[in-house]
């Protein structure tokens, strides 16, 4: 079945940096996963979301506003759970300390 499958979501995300150039990024929002097909128990998808983000730089400069995200991943289904792996990019649309904070992350999850 190659017809798109849409899965809406509500989420919360927290990203912490590990050096002096990094910002902390907290994000809450809504979005959807768009499944583009399946190969046995493997389901690739594209994900998009929008939310409210709050950032703070290492220099303690804070900014909040609309955050937008885009990514792609794969869900591997088993009998009782599914495993999720995706690459996701989030951008705060307001500037903080002269630039727009963003996060690129590899996510893993278990869905019951």
Helices and strands as residue ranges (DSSP letters): E 5-15, E 24-35, E 42-56, E 62-77, E 82-96, E 99-111
